[in-house]
Amino acid sequence: MTETPHPAADGGALPAAPQTSDPDLEAVYRLWIDMIREARMLGGRDAARRLWRQSPLPPLNAARKEKDTPDWVGQFLTDRTETARGARLRADALWAAYLAWARNPVCYETLLRQLDRHGLKRRTDRYIFFLNLRLRVQPPAQSKDKP
């Protein structure tokens, strides 16, 4: 039951359970991991993520923090965007919003790279679109920790 699969076995989609010295707690974590894996096989990634949010396991976005995205990326996304299921936001519109927001903007390619590292999903058809994201209608008050 404490057998650890090879890191590439699950495609890296979900982080590993936290390590603990308490065998009872480890059994609870293992049970949750098994249920989440089953939910993913039956209902897909979204079903697994919903179940993960209900579990006592650490949040999924904790793994994204390890990718070392600068603090301004999260602040920009919080200030100027919001999640919207099914929405598609063109990268050039996001770029324009970023230029209006930043004091010392990075170049376009750097912004796209940082947004990818932050975990945003994008698709390229004729243009680059960020999925499930839209611009805020009224941005909140300006933040002082801009780049």
PETA-V762882 format. One record per residue. N is the residue number from 1. D_FIRST is the distance of its C-alpha to the first C-alpha in Angstrom with 1 decimal. Layout:
<<N/D_FIRST> <N/D_FIRST>>
This chain:
<<1/0.0> <2/3.8> <3/5.4> <4/8.5> <5/10.9> <6/14.5> <7/16.5> <8/18.8> <9/16.4> <10/16.8> <11/20.4> <12/20.0> <13/20.8> <14/18.4> <15/17.6> <16/14.3> <17/12.9> <18/14.8> <19/13.6> <20/14.1> <21/14.4> <22/14.0> <23/10.7> <24/12.1> <25/12.9> <26/9.6> <27/8.2> <28/11.3> <29/11.0> <30/7.7> <31/9.7> <32/12.7> <33/11.5> <34/10.5> <35/13.9> <36/15.7> <37/14.7> <38/15.9> <39/19.0> <40/19.7> <41/19.7> <42/21.9> <43/24.1> <44/24.0> <45/23.6> <46/25.8> <47/23.7> <48/20.5> <49/22.6> <50/24.1> <51/20.8> <52/19.7> <53/23.0> <54/22.2> <55/18.9> <56/18.7> <57/17.5> <58/20.2> <59/22.9> <60/22.8> <61/26.1> <62/24.9> <63/23.7> <64/27.3> <65/28.9> <66/27.5> <67/29.9> <68/32.8> <69/35.1> <70/38.2> <71/38.6> <72/41.6> <73/39.6> <74/37.7> <75/41.0> <76/42.9> <77/40.5> <78/40.6> <79/44.4> <80/45.4> <81/42.7> <82/40.6> <83/37.9> <84/39.3> <85/37.3> <86/39.0> <87/41.4> <88/42.4> <89/44.1> <90/46.1> <91/45.5> <92/49.2> <93/49.3> <94/46.4> <95/48.2> <96/51.4> <97/49.6> <98/48.1> <99/51.5> <100/53.0> <101/50.2> <102/49.9> <103/52.5> <104/51.7> <105/49.9> <106/47.9> <107/48.8> <108/47.5> <109/45.1> <110/43.5> <111/43.1> <112/41.4> <113/39.1> <114/38.2> <115/37.6> <116/35.2> <117/33.3> <118/33.2> <119/31.4> <120/34.2> <121/34.2> <122/37.5> <123/39.2> <124/42.4> <125/44.8> <126/48.4> <127/47.4> <128/44.2> <129/42.6> <130/39.9> <131/37.9> <132/37.4> <133/39.7> <134/43.3> <135/45.9> <136/46.6> <137/50.0> <138/51.0> <139/49.1> <140/48.5> <141/50.7> <142/50.6> <143/48.1> <144/49.3> <145/46.4> <146/47.2> <147/47.3>>
